[in-house]
Amino acid sequence: MKFHGALTAMVTPFKNGAFDEESYRALLDWQIEQGINGVVPCGTTGESATLSHEEHKRVVRTCVEHVAGRIPVLAGAGSNNTKEAIELAKDARDAGADGLLLITPYYNKPTQEGLYQHFKAISAEVDLPFIVYNVPGRTGVNLLPETLARMAKDIPQVQGTKDATANLHQVSDIAEYCGKDFMLISGDDFTVLPLLAVGGCGVISVVSNIAPAWMAGMCKAFAEGDIEKAREYHFKLQPLSRACFLETNPAPVKTALSMMGKIPMEFRLPMVPLQPENEAKLRKILTDSGII
């Protein structure tokens, strides 16, 4: 399975404290209608850290069932507990996911060898493509390009990475060390276009929750060699990227979706509503961009 183009890191809508399955299914349909290339349930943007295991599994199963093969589903299944990651990975496999998004263990701060052994242990239990998610700003540890190249060579399931470092030096090293068949995917909405330029194949995006056609359009334009059009999309998306990170993700993007009438305005602690001044800024950016 080759993951490419724009994949949306789906929010998880809540209603009265529970998973809002009706809104979620409608969001999936809208994403597909807008031309998105894939979806990612239960990542950071999906508030996976606050979902129970049963909720996590239900969200993934709902996503796979509703998408019904129309686009790829890359299921979030990571944990800082290797045994827990294996459990979530097995359930996503059994649900029919096309691949797994596996974050590096957070809080534990493992060594590079510990990171390698974590993914090797999961690979012994689950035979699906792995996209390794590196986001040092949240995890406290950076998966180095040399370690990723070792994993790509030794662990067949490790077929790509979601890089959220915004470090173009690092992503260039990854492209060099891991080769052209390795899926280098942006995890940072601000630097998708530069990452594509050094060999990336797409993005797992927060912003595409609210502007799927624009993010997919940028990736498509670049793939077709229309750099000027891709650049136009890049600058069109920049205000939305700033808006979606006015406060900690996913509070801004869930607020934006609520303003668009697509989900209820509901969070799960410790996520809270935006400060009033940031909500006003968000509304203005969405209005100026024609989103609402």
C-alpha positions as CSV (number, residue, x, y, z in Angstrom):
1,M,0.0,0.0,0.0
2,K,1.4,3.4,-1.0
3,F,0.1,6.3,1.0
4,H,0.5,9.6,-1.0
5,G,-1.1,13.0,-1.4
6,A,-3.2,14.5,1.4
7,L,-4.4,12.4,4.3
8,T,-6.5,14.0,6.9
9,A,-5.7,13.4,10.6
10,M,-9.3,13.1,11.5
11,V,-10.8,14.8,14.6
12,T,-12.9,12.7,16.9
13,P,-16.2,14.5,17.4
14,F,-17.9,14.2,20.8
15,K,-21.5,14.7,21.9
16,N,-22.6,14.6,25.5
17,G,-19.2,13.1,26.4
18,A,-19.3,10.2,24.0
19,F,-18.0,9.5,20.5
20,D,-20.4,11.2,18.0
21,E,-20.5,8.5,15.3
22,E,-23.1,10.3,13.2
23,S,-21.0,13.5,12.8
24,Y,-17.9,11.4,12.2
25,R,-19.5,9.4,9.3
26,A,-20.7,12.7,7.7
27,L,-17.2,14.1,8.0
28,L,-15.7,11.1,6.3
29,D,-18.2,11.4,3.4
30,W,-17.4,15.1,3.0
31,Q,-13.7,14.5,3.1
32,I,-14.0,11.9,0.3
33,E,-16.3,14.2,-1.7
34,Q,-13.7,17.0,-1.5
35,G,-11.0,14.7,-3.0
36,I,-8.9,13.7,0.0
37,N,-6.4,10.9,-0.6
38,G,-6.7,9.1,2.7
39,V,-7.8,9.4,6.3
40,V,-6.1,8.8,9.7
41,P,-8.3,8.0,12.6
42,C,-7.1,8.1,16.2
43,G,-4.0,10.2,15.8
44,T,-3.0,13.2,17.9
45,T,-5.7,15.3,16.2
46,G,-8.2,12.6,17.0
47,E,-7.5,13.0,20.7
48,S,-6.3,9.4,21.0
49,A,-4.6,10.2,24.3
50,T,-8.0,10.6,26.0
51,L,-9.9,7.7,24.3
52,S,-10.4,4.5,26.2
53,H,-9.2,1.4,24.4
54,E,-12.8,0.5,23.5
55,E,-13.5,4.0,22.1
56,H,-10.2,3.9,20.2
57,K,-11.1,0.6,18.6
58,R,-14.7,1.7,17.9
59,V,-13.5,4.9,16.1
60,V,-11.1,2.9,13.9
61,R,-13.7,0.3,13.1
62,T,-16.3,3.0,12.3
63,C,-13.8,4.7,10.0
64,V,-12.8,1.5,8.1
65,E,-16.4,0.4,7.8
66,H,-17.7,3.7,6.6
67,V,-14.9,4.4,4.1
68,A,-15.5,1.0,2.7
69,G,-12.4,0.9,0.5
70,R,-13.0,4.3,-1.2
71,I,-9.7,5.7,0.1
72,P,-6.9,4.2,2.3
73,V,-7.3,4.2,6.1
74,L,-4.1,4.6,8.0
75,A,-5.0,3.8,11.6
76,G,-3.4,5.4,14.6
77,A,-2.2,2.6,16.9
78,G,0.8,4.0,18.8
79,S,1.5,4.0,22.5
80,N,4.5,4.5,24.8
81,N,3.7,1.0,26.1
82,T,4.9,-1.5,23.5
83,K,2.4,-4.2,24.6
84,E,-0.4,-1.7,24.3
85,A,0.7,-0.6,20.8
86,I,0.7,-4.3,19.7
87,E,-2.9,-4.7,21.0
88,L,-4.1,-1.6,19.2
89,A,-2.2,-2.6,16.0
90,K,-3.8,-6.0,16.0
91,D,-7.3,-4.6,16.4
92,A,-6.7,-2.1,13.6
93,R,-5.5,-5.0,11.4
94,D,-8.5,-7.0,12.3
95,A,-10.8,-4.1,11.5
96,G,-9.3,-3.9,8.0
97,A,-7.1,-0.9,8.2
98,D,-4.6,-0.5,5.3
99,G,-1.7,0.5,7.4
100,L,-0.7,1.8,10.9
101,L,0.5,5.2,12.1
102,L,2.8,4.4,15.0
103,I,4.1,7.2,17.2
104,T,7.5,6.9,18.9
105,P,7.0,6.2,22.6
106,Y,6.4,9.4,24.4
107,Y,7.3,10.4,28.0
108,N,9.6,7.3,28.4
109,K,12.3,9.0,26.3
110,P,13.8,5.7,25.0
111,T,17.2,5.6,23.4
112,Q,17.6,5.1,19.7
113,E,18.1,1.4,20.4
114,G,14.9,1.4,22.4
115,L,13.0,3.0,19.6
116,Y,14.3,0.4,17.1
117,Q,13.4,-2.5,19.4
118,H,9.9,-1.0,20.0
119,F,9.0,-1.1,16.3
120,K,10.7,-4.5,15.8
121,A,8.5,-6.0,18.6
122,I,5.4,-4.7,16.9
123,S,6.5,-6.0,13.6
124,A,6.8,-9.5,15.0
125,E,3.1,-9.4,15.8
126,V,1.5,-7.4,13.0
127,D,2.1,-7.5,9.3
128,L,0.8,-4.2,7.9
129,P,2.7,-1.2,6.5
130,F,4.0,1.0,9.3
131,I,4.3,4.8,9.0
132,V,6.5,5.8,11.9
133,Y,5.4,9.1,13.5
134,N,8.2,11.4,14.7
135,V,7.0,14.5,16.6
136,P,9.7,15.4,19.2
137,G,7.7,18.5,20.4
138,R,5.1,16.1,21.9
139,T,7.2,13.0,22.7
140,G,10.4,14.4,24.1
141,V,12.5,12.2,21.8
142,N,13.7,12.6,18.2
143,L,14.0,9.5,16.0
144,L,17.2,10.2,14.1
145,P,17.4,9.6,10.3
146,E,20.2,7.0,10.9
147,T,17.9,5.0,13.2
148,L,15.0,5.3,10.8
149,A,17.2,4.1,7.9
150,R,18.2,1.1,10.0
151,M,14.6,0.3,10.7
152,A,13.6,0.6,7.1
153,K,16.4,-1.8,6.1
154,D,15.7,-4.4,8.9
155,I,12.0,-4.2,9.5
156,P,9.9,-4.7,6.3
157,Q,6.8,-3.2,7.8
158,V,8.5,0.2,8.3
159,Q,7.7,1.7,5.0
160,G,7.5,5.4,5.7
161,T,7.5,8.2,8.3
162,K,5.3,11.0,9.3
163,D,7.9,13.7,10.1
164,A,6.6,16.6,12.3
165,T,10.0,18.1,13.1
166,A,9.7,21.0,10.5
167,N,13.4,20.4,10.1
168,L,14.2,20.3,6.4
169,H,17.8,19.3,7.1
170,Q,16.4,16.2,8.9
171,V,13.8,15.3,6.2
172,S,16.5,15.7,3.5
173,D,18.7,13.2,5.3
174,I,15.7,10.8,5.6
175,A,15.1,11.0,1.9
176,E,18.8,10.4,1.2
177,Y,19.3,7.6,3.7
178,C,16.0,5.7,3.1
179,G,15.7,5.9,-0.7
180,K,13.0,6.9,-3.1
181,D,10.6,4.1,-2.3
182,F,10.4,5.1,1.4
183,M,7.2,7.1,2.1
184,L,8.3,10.5,3.5
185,I,5.2,12.2,4.7
186,S,4.9,15.6,6.2
187,G,3.3,15.9,9.7
188,D,3.6,19.7,9.6
189,D,1.1,21.8,7.6
190,F,3.5,24.7,7.3
191,T,6.2,22.9,5.4
192,V,4.4,20.4,3.2
193,L,5.6,22.0,-0.1
194,P,9.3,22.1,0.9
195,L,9.1,18.5,2.1
196,L,7.6,17.5,-1.3
197,A,10.5,19.2,-3.0
198,V,13.1,17.0,-1.3
199,G,11.3,13.8,-2.1
200,G,8.2,13.6,0.1
201,C,5.0,11.9,-1.1
202,G,2.4,13.7,0.9
203,V,1.1,15.0,4.2
204,I,-0.9,13.8,7.2
205,S,-2.7,17.1,7.8
206,V,-4.6,18.9,10.5
207,V,-5.7,21.7,8.1
208,S,-7.3,19.3,5.7
209,N,-10.0,18.7,8.2
210,I,-11.4,22.1,7.1
211,A,-9.8,22.5,3.7
212,P,-9.4,19.0,2.2
213,A,-9.7,20.1,-1.5
214,W,-7.0,22.8,-1.1
215,M,-4.4,20.4,0.6
216,A,-5.2,17.6,-1.8
217,G,-5.0,20.1,-4.7
218,M,-1.5,21.3,-3.6
219,C,-0.2,17.7,-3.5
220,K,-1.7,16.9,-6.8
221,A,-0.3,20.0,-8.5
222,F,3.1,19.2,-7.2
223,A,2.9,15.6,-8.4
224,E,1.9,16.8,-11.9
225,G,4.8,19.2,-12.0
226,D,2.7,22.4,-11.7
227,I,4.9,24.1,-9.1
228,E,3.4,27.5,-9.6
229,K,-0.1,26.1,-8.8
230,A,1.3,24.2,-5.8
231,R,2.9,27.4,-4.6
232,E,-0.5,29.2,-4.9
233,Y,-2.2,26.6,-2.8
234,H,0.7,26.8,-0.2
235,F,0.2,30.5,0.4
236,K,-3.6,30.0,0.4
237,L,-3.3,27.4,3.1
238,Q,-0.8,29.3,5.3
239,P,-3.4,31.5,7.1
240,L,-5.4,28.4,7.9
241,S,-2.3,26.6,9.2
242,R,-1.6,29.6,11.5
243,A,-5.3,29.5,12.6
244,C,-5.2,25.8,13.4
245,F,-2.3,26.3,15.8
246,L,-3.4,29.4,17.6
247,E,-3.6,27.0,20.6
248,T,-2.8,23.4,21.1
249,N,-4.2,21.1,18.4
250,P,-7.0,20.0,18.0
251,A,-8.8,22.7,19.9
252,P,-8.6,25.3,17.0
253,V,-9.5,22.8,14.2
254,K,-12.5,21.4,16.2
255,T,-13.6,24.9,16.9
256,A,-13.4,25.7,13.1
257,L,-15.4,22.6,12.2
258,S,-18.0,23.6,14.7
259,M,-18.1,27.1,13.1
260,M,-18.6,25.3,9.8
261,G,-21.6,23.4,11.3
262,K,-20.0,20.0,10.9
263,I,-19.5,18.9,14.5
264,P,-20.6,19.9,18.0
265,M,-18.3,22.2,20.0
266,E,-17.1,19.7,22.5
267,F,-13.7,18.7,23.9
268,R,-12.5,16.2,26.4
269,L,-10.3,17.4,29.2
270,P,-7.5,18.4,29.4
271,M,-8.4,20.0,26.0
272,V,-10.6,23.1,26.6
273,P,-12.3,25.8,24.4
274,L,-10.2,28.5,22.9
275,Q,-9.6,31.7,24.7
276,P,-12.1,34.3,23.4
277,E,-9.4,36.4,21.6
278,N,-8.2,33.4,19.8
279,E,-11.7,32.3,18.9
280,A,-12.2,35.7,17.4
281,K,-8.9,35.5,15.4
282,L,-9.9,32.0,14.1
283,R,-13.3,33.2,13.0
284,K,-11.8,36.1,11.1
285,I,-9.3,33.9,9.3
286,L,-11.9,31.4,8.3
287,T,-14.2,34.2,7.1
288,D,-11.4,35.9,5.1
289,S,-10.5,32.6,3.6
290,G,-14.1,31.9,2.6
291,I,-14.3,28.8,4.7
292,I,-17.3,30.2,6.6
